[in-house]
Amino acid sequence: MANRLGWSAEEAAEQLGIGRSIMFELIKKGEVRSVKIGKRRIVPDEALREYMSGLIAAQCSTARAV
């Protein structure tokens, strides 16, 4: 769905192609930002983009150092 503001943790995991438990671990460690709305944990769309950008930047800097 285009122009979504946020995803459930399960949907966010699906967007990244990872498992639900890994997503919850990333949220717990603070690697992926999220907000709590009622009993639900919502991952803002931009949080997924920031996480991926950070992974890309880290891998690019590691590749340059080798």
MODELLER restraints for C-alpha pairs under 7 A, 6 or more apart:
rsr = mdl.restraints
at = mdl.atoms
rsr.add(forms.Gaussian(group=physical.xy_distance, feature=features.Distance(at['CA:4:A'], at['CA:45:A']), mean=6.82, stdev=0.5))
rsr.add(forms.Gaussian(group=physical.xy_distance, feature=features.Distance(at['CA:5:A'], at['CA:44:A']), mean=5.75, stdev=0.5))
rsr.add(forms.Gaussian(group=physical.xy_distance, feature=features.Distance(at['CA:5:A'], at['CA:45:A']), mean=5.46, stdev=0.5))
rsr.add(forms.Gaussian(group=physical.xy_distance, feature=features.Distance(at['CA:6:A'], at['CA:42:A']), mean=5.93, stdev=0.5))
rsr.add(forms.Gaussian(group=physical.xy_distance, feature=features.Distance(at['CA:6:A'], at['CA:43:A']), mean=5.28, stdev=0.5))
rsr.add(forms.Gaussian(group=physical.xy_distance, feature=features.Distance(at['CA:6:A'], at['CA:44:A']), mean=4.04, stdev=0.5))
rsr.add(forms.Gaussian(group=physical.xy_distance, feature=features.Distance(at['CA:6:A'], at['CA:45:A']), mean=4.93, stdev=0.5))
rsr.add(forms.Gaussian(group=physical.xy_distance, feature=features.Distance(at['CA:7:A'], at['CA:42:A']), mean=5.42, stdev=0.5))
rsr.add(forms.Gaussian(group=physical.xy_distance, feature=features.Distance(at['CA:7:A'], at['CA:43:A']), mean=5.12, stdev=0.5))
rsr.add(forms.Gaussian(group=physical.xy_distance, feature=features.Distance(at['CA:7:A'], at['CA:44:A']), mean=6.32, stdev=0.5))
rsr.add(forms.Gaussian(group=physical.xy_distance, feature=features.Distance(at['CA:7:A'], at['CA:45:A']), mean=6.77, stdev=0.5))
rsr.add(forms.Gaussian(group=physical.xy_distance, feature=features.Distance(at['CA:8:A'], at['CA:41:A']), mean=6.08, stdev=0.5))
rsr.add(forms.Gaussian(group=physical.xy_distance, feature=features.Distance(at['CA:8:A'], at['CA:42:A']), mean=4.79, stdev=0.5))
rsr.add(forms.Gaussian(group=physical.xy_distance, feature=features.Distance(at['CA:8:A'], at['CA:43:A']), mean=6.15, stdev=0.5))
rsr.add(forms.Gaussian(group=physical.xy_distance, feature=features.Distance(at['CA:9:A'], at['CA:20:A']), mean=6.97, stdev=0.5))
rsr.add(forms.Gaussian(group=physical.xy_distance, feature=features.Distance(at['CA:9:A'], at['CA:23:A']), mean=6.57, stdev=0.5))
rsr.add(forms.Gaussian(group=physical.xy_distance, feature=features.Distance(at['CA:9:A'], at['CA:24:A']), mean=6.92, stdev=0.5))
rsr.add(forms.Gaussian(group=physical.xy_distance, feature=features.Distance(at['CA:9:A'], at['CA:41:A']), mean=6.23, stdev=0.5))
rsr.add(forms.Gaussian(group=physical.xy_distance, feature=features.Distance(at['CA:9:A'], at['CA:42:A']), mean=6.19, stdev=0.5))
rsr.add(forms.Gaussian(group=physical.xy_distance, feature=features.Distance(at['CA:9:A'], at['CA:43:A']), mean=6.29, stdev=0.5))
rsr.add(forms.Gaussian(group=physical.xy_distance, feature=features.Distance(at['CA:10:A'], at['CA:20:A']), mean=5.42, stdev=0.5))
rsr.add(forms.Gaussian(group=physical.xy_distance, feature=features.Distance(at['CA:12:A'], at['CA:43:A']), mean=6.62, stdev=0.5))
rsr.add(forms.Gaussian(group=physical.xy_distance, feature=features.Distance(at['CA:13:A'], at['CA:19:A']), mean=5.78, stdev=0.5))
rsr.add(forms.Gaussian(group=physical.xy_distance, feature=features.Distance(at['CA:13:A'], at['CA:20:A']), mean=5.62, stdev=0.5))
rsr.add(forms.Gaussian(group=physical.xy_distance, feature=features.Distance(at['CA:13:A'], at['CA:23:A']), mean=5.50, stdev=0.5))
rsr.add(forms.Gaussian(group=physical.xy_distance, feature=features.Distance(at['CA:26:A'], at['CA:32:A']), mean=5.61, stdev=0.5))
rsr.add(forms.Gaussian(group=physical.xy_distance, feature=features.Distance(at['CA:27:A'], at['CA:33:A']), mean=6.23, stdev=0.5))
rsr.add(forms.Gaussian(group=physical.xy_distance, feature=features.Distance(at['CA:27:A'], at['CA:34:A']), mean=6.73, stdev=0.5))
rsr.add(forms.Gaussian(group=physical.xy_distance, feature=features.Distance(at['CA:32:A'], at['CA:47:A']), mean=6.10, stdev=0.5))
rsr.add(forms.Gaussian(group=physical.xy_distance, feature=features.Distance(at['CA:32:A'], at['CA:48:A']), mean=6.88, stdev=0.5))
rsr.add(forms.Gaussian(group=physical.xy_distance, feature=features.Distance(at['CA:32:A'], at['CA:51:A']), mean=6.15, stdev=0.5))
rsr.add(forms.Gaussian(group=physical.xy_distance, feature=features.Distance(at['CA:33:A'], at['CA:43:A']), mean=6.37, stdev=0.5))
rsr.add(forms.Gaussian(group=physical.xy_distance, feature=features.Distance(at['CA:33:A'], at['CA:47:A']), mean=5.62, stdev=0.5))
rsr.add(forms.Gaussian(group=physical.xy_distance, feature=features.Distance(at['CA:34:A'], at['CA:41:A']), mean=6.52, stdev=0.5))
rsr.add(forms.Gaussian(group=physical.xy_distance, feature=features.Distance(at['CA:34:A'], at['CA:42:A']), mean=5.46, stdev=0.5))
rsr.add(forms.Gaussian(group=physical.xy_distance, feature=features.Distance(at['CA:34:A'], at['CA:43:A']), mean=4.38, stdev=0.5))
rsr.add(forms.Gaussian(group=physical.xy_distance, feature=features.Distance(at['CA:34:A'], at['CA:44:A']), mean=6.35, stdev=0.5))
rsr.add(forms.Gaussian(group=physical.xy_distance, feature=features.Distance(at['CA:35:A'], at['CA:41:A']), mean=5.78, stdev=0.5))
rsr.add(forms.Gaussian(group=physical.xy_distance, feature=features.Distance(at['CA:35:A'], at['CA:42:A']), mean=5.28, stdev=0.5))
rsr.add(forms.Gaussian(group=physical.xy_distance, feature=features.Distance(at['CA:35:A'], at['CA:43:A']), mean=6.48, stdev=0.5))
rsr.add(forms.Gaussian(group=physical.xy_distance, feature=features.Distance(at['CA:36:A'], at['CA:42:A']), mean=6.08, stdev=0.5))
